[in-house]
Amino acid sequence: MHEMIKGANVGLASLSADVGSVMVSLSWSSPTGVGDADVSVLLLGADGKVRTDADFYFYNNPVAPDGSVQLLGKAPTADGNEDRITFDLTAIPPRVEQIVVAASRYEGAGFGDLTDLRLTLADGSGESLLRYSIDDAGGVGALLFGEFYRRGGDWKFRAIGQGYESGLAGLATDFGVDIDDDADPRPEAGEPASDAVYAEVPEPVVVAQTVPAPAEAVSAKAVPRPRTAKKKVTLPKVAKKSLADNDSWRMARLFPASALKSDRERETRATSVLLSVMAQVPEFGRRLTAAFGAPAGRMETFTEVSLPNGDSPRRPDGVIRVERAGKLWTALVETKTNGNSLKPDQVQAYVDIAARRGYEAVITLSNDVELDGSPLVEVKTDGRRKHKVARWHLSWAEVTHQAQMLIRHEGLANAAHAWLLQELLHYLQHENSGCHGFQNMGPAWVPVRNGIDDETLCQGDPRAADVVESWERLVRQVCLRLGGELGEKVLPVQRAKRGTDPRARRAALADQLCRDGKLDAELRIEGTPGVLALCADLRTGKLRTSIEIAAPDQGYPLTWAKRLVRQLDDAPADLHVETLVAGEPGGPRGTLERLRPEPADILPKNGAQITGFRLSLFRGMGNTRGNTETGFIRSVDDSVHRFHTQVVLHLDRRTPQTRQPVRAAAAG
């Protein structure tokens, strides 16, 4: 991998022959586990300014109409999380000379609070080409990581590493975007956001308007000016009254699942349903394939394709083909449902076939969640072949999450697409589809639990490492499900130092499990005042969900306690509240039921400094390793959902991690 320093530049063609489609990843670490930043992209003309405000891509405008730019959002990695952006450089309009990649913080926060700032660039096959680390960001509110620029008909990349103290608004203004810091982007009560309409479909669906033509063909006045405030588009809360006589009447569905009898039928149906919707709903198909290096173009999908392979032709479950400017991008698809695992020899055969036929990728789909440093299938590559085949994995939980984000929160281009995606989501969530996500803690679960109970589990036992991997997969899935429900980013917090080998990190966690009998995780939910902590105590059989909230900067402790109790008026009576005291391991504590009549009981008697409060809920842990009503996986899902719904949602959401309301000035 090419390591870059500030101010250096390099031609992309010198790094790889496959740079028509590239992915940029921006990453950073927060020592406290909270605090984040938003990525943005600006397309600049020869004058160093955007041609129109539509050339500014950020959280309210994440996808270019021509598919040349797509902000994919955050993805968990071995080191924590990273923001990913795909560029189809062949689709960038010819009048664009530069592409600036930046990130910004909000509410006065600076990049000096974050560590390990890094940009990496990968080619269309997923191979990392270059890396640029920034060590001197300082307290700036917005940071230019780097830029692509044209030179002699080719694209080059320059490492910048310079910042703006004025944040996102200052950065955008400097590049010609018209920003109004004082405008209030929030709609009136009961009024939908100005850039959203509601579609008449069988169930209520939000349909967002899109720019009708590429920026090249639209004048500056015709393009809606971007708002740099977080917009919220939600579904109507009450569905239309059904015309059925009673609840026994089942609504007709485009993709029925109840008649499926075998795993083979489920795999065939799931593949066909998913691929057909991907081809017919461009936003959805592009969202799933952009991270795999697919260009933005016309997509067609196929099932049960026969491919020559010596004396016995192979039949992958599906094929995805994208055409742009006369060039084809092709991926073979292998699907598994229920608890069926991917077969290494089968995936290897498809990788070999793809390499021989010049295809770009093999995509596997299953209920398993793949982790960095622990691939579900080990695939060998023939170093003698010049053509590289990328192998990518999608879990059904990720597919469901992306469908939820579009259908419930972000909106689609038209009502027909909305209805199709709604039908796909209904199919995936049907109890008989076999597409329910990670659903088994593995064969090591029961022996490890028994070993902890009778204190015979020793450090270095490989079964403990297997349980840690299963726990990490479960936590990733919990994040996807909660994020899909909320329409917010929900990501696991990694406390390990960046660059730590993921296998070594998991081995250390396995040793900790052997010593303490506990599995721990932390979830960062955008817009909440703290990190949601999750602990499974295998010795006591208890699950603990908790959150720590900082004490206010002003006011009196008794006022803080009364206000907190009022916020938790609808929270469960058995919620535990603990005061965090400076320099002491713990402070006064009690259940909410006891504190409601006397909030002062939570205050330290010696007048010690209060730094915050910890709120915790406990429940029994599921026993079995599966996803049944009495299973461990279901109990973890239910615990997180209950704690967030009954506790976290009632807390004051005002926090330094909230974006500053800013939007573009009104035209004229």
TANORBEL-V726170 format. One record per run of one state. SS is the DSSP state (2 for helix, 1 for strand, 0 for the rest). FROM is the first residue (numbers start at 1). TO is the last residue. If there is no record, write none. Layout:
[[SS;FROM;TO] [SS;FROM;TO]]
This chain:
[[0;1;1] [1;2;4] [0;5;8] [1;9;11] [2;12;14] [0;15;20] [1;21;30] [0;31;37] [1;38;44] [0;45;49] [1;50;50] [0;51;52] [2;53;55] [1;56;58] [0;59;60] [1;61;61] [0;62;62] [1;63;63] [0;64;68] [1;69;77] [0;78;79] [1;80;88] [2;89;91] [0;92;97] [1;98;104] [0;105;110] [2;111;113] [1;114;122] [0;123;127] [1;128;134] [0;135;141] [1;142;151] [0;152;153] [1;154;164] [0;165;166] [2;167;174] [0;175;179] [1;180;180] [0;181;195] [1;196;199] [0;200;204] [1;205;208] [0;209;214] [2;215;217] [0;218;262] [2;263;280] [0;281;281] [2;282;292] [0;293;297] [1;298;307] [0;308;313] [1;314;324] [0;325;326] [1;327;335] [0;336;343] [2;344;357] [0;358;360] [1;361;366] [0;367;370] [1;371;371] [0;372;373] [1;374;374] [0;375;389] [1;390;395] [2;396;410] [0;411;414] [2;415;429] [0;430;439] [1;440;440] [0;441;443] [2;444;453] [0;454;461] [2;462;486] [0;487;489] [1;490;492] [0;493;501] [2;502;516] [0;517;517] [1;518;525] [0;526;530] [1;531;537] [0;538;541] [1;542;550] [0;551;556] [2;557;567] [0;568;575] [1;576;581] [0;582;588] [1;589;591] [2;592;595] [0;596;598] [2;599;602] [0;603;609] [1;610;620] [0;621;623] [1;624;624] [0;625;625] [1;626;626] [0;627;630] [1;631;631] [2;632;646] [0;647;647] [2;648;650] [0;651;662] [1;663;663] [0;664;668]]
